[in-house]
Amino acid sequence: MSKDDVRLEVLSQARELAADAPNLTPAQVDEIVKLLDVLIEAIERNAGTEEAERLARPLAEGLVQNRN
């Protein structure tokens, strides 16, 4: 299992746990899930690419802008 696979698994599990967390309001769950989705998408788009390091800032900006 690659580092990206491990990261994706951790984020996916965190997403599931957040959805079932009794101590979070629905609004908090929604925000956490959105953030985790952005992180998951970033890993999936760039898994295994060395060029991603050079493009990290523009990619991050694009991901954030796409969520607005």
C-alpha positions in Angstrom: 0.0 0.0 0.0 1.4 3.4 -1.0 1.6 6.5 1.1 -1.2 8.0 -1.0 -3.4 4.9 -0.5 -2.9 5.1 3.3 -3.7 8.9 3.2 -6.9 8.2 1.2 -7.9 5.5 3.6 -7.4 7.7 6.7 -9.3 10.6 5.2 -12.1 8.3 4.0 -12.5 6.8 7.5 -12.4 10.3 9.1 -15.2 11.3 6.7 -17.3 8.4 7.8 -16.6 9.1 11.5 -17.4 12.8 11.1 -20.8 12.0 9.6 -21.7 9.9 12.7 -20.1 12.1 15.4 -22.8 12.8 18.0 -20.9 15.8 19.4 -20.9 17.8 16.1 -23.7 19.9 14.7 -25.0 19.2 11.2 -23.2 22.4 10.0 -19.9 21.3 11.5 -20.2 17.9 9.9 -20.9 19.5 6.6 -17.8 21.7 6.8 -15.6 18.9 7.9 -16.9 16.6 5.1 -16.3 19.4 2.6 -12.7 19.8 3.8 -12.0 16.1 3.7 -13.5 15.9 0.2 -11.1 18.5 -1.0 -8.2 16.7 0.6 -9.3 13.4 -0.9 -9.7 14.9 -4.3 -6.3 16.5 -4.2 -4.6 13.2 -3.4 -6.6 11.3 -6.1 -5.8 13.9 -8.7 -2.1 13.9 -8.0 -1.3 10.4 -6.7 2.2 9.4 -7.7 3.1 12.6 -9.7 6.4 14.3 -8.9 5.2 17.4 -10.8 2.5 17.9 -8.1 5.0 19.4 -5.8 5.8 22.2 -8.3 2.1 22.7 -9.0 0.9 22.4 -5.4 -0.1 26.1 -4.9 -2.0 26.5 -8.2 -3.8 23.1 -7.6 -4.7 24.1 -4.0 -6.1 27.4 -5.2 -8.1 25.7 -7.9 -9.6 23.2 -5.5 -10.7 25.9 -3.1 -12.1 28.1 -5.9 -14.1 25.1 -7.2 -15.8 24.7 -3.8 -17.1 28.3 -3.7 
